[in-house]
């Protein structure tokens, strides 16, 4: 390996590290914004609406949330007792390549789910792994926001 190739490789790794840090900072800013909005809203369904809008605008348009009788971003419900969120099929008939799905368990026994699809790099430039981590963080905040928890596959 020539010195020039080695230097270019080091520069490339450093640049990717800086870009990754910036993408992660944007995710943390979104999480902080969600927490700030939650502070002014006490109703669990309204909090989930805030989550839905944040995710739809910044992370993927292919997102759906079902919680109790509320359904956001769905074109239909499937599953037991209508607790599975299904976003509509996008124009062109292809969903995002990466899938995220969590169950939402509210404090009062109200249940639901969140499902989202993603194709990198998306509007924030996230890799698939970064997007999944961001979704786990934001949906975890949402579970706490409804007074309960979320369960997501690893």
Long-range contacts (C-beta under 8 A, 24 or more apart in sequence): 19-125, 20-127, 20-130, 23-124, 23-125, 23-126, 23-127, 23-130, 24-130, 26-124, 27-124, 27-126, 27-130, 27-133, 27-134, 27-137, 30-54, 30-58, 30-59, 30-134, 30-138, 31-137, 31-138, 31-141, 34-138, 34-141, 34-142, 35-141, 38-141, 38-145, 44-106, 44-107, 44-110, 44-145, 44-146, 44-147, 45-70, 47-142, 47-145, 47-146, 48-72, 48-104, 48-112, 48-142, 48-145, 48-146, 51-114, 51-138, 51-139, 51-141, 51-142, 51-145, 54-138, 55-116, 55-135, 55-138, 58-123, 58-124, 59-116, 59-118, 59-122, 59-123, 59-124, 59-126, 59-131, 59-134, 59-135, 59-138, 60-96, 60-116, 60-117, 60-118, 60-122, 60-131, 61-90, 62-87, 62-90, 62-95, 62-96, 62-116, 62-117, 62-118, 63-87, 63-114, 63-115, 63-116, 64-88, 64-114, 64-115, 64-116, 65-104, 65-112, 65-113, 65-114, 66-112, 66-113, 67-104, 67-106, 67-110, 67-111, 67-112, 67-146, 68-106, 68-110, 68-111, 68-112, 70-112, 79-113, 81-111, 83-111, 83-112, 83-113, 84-113, 84-115, 85-112, 85-113, 85-114, 85-115, 86-115, 87-115, 87-116, 87-117, 97-128, 98-128, 98-131, 98-132, 100-131, 100-132, 100-135, 100-136, 100-139, 100-152, 101-152, 101-153, 102-136, 102-139, 102-143, 102-150, 102-151, 102-152, 103-150, 103-151, 103-152, 104-139, 104-142, 104-143, 104-146, 104-148, 104-150, 105-143, 105-148, 105-149, 105-150, 105-151, 106-146, 106-147, 106-148, 107-146, 107-147, 107-148, 108-147, 110-146, 114-139, 114-142, 114-150
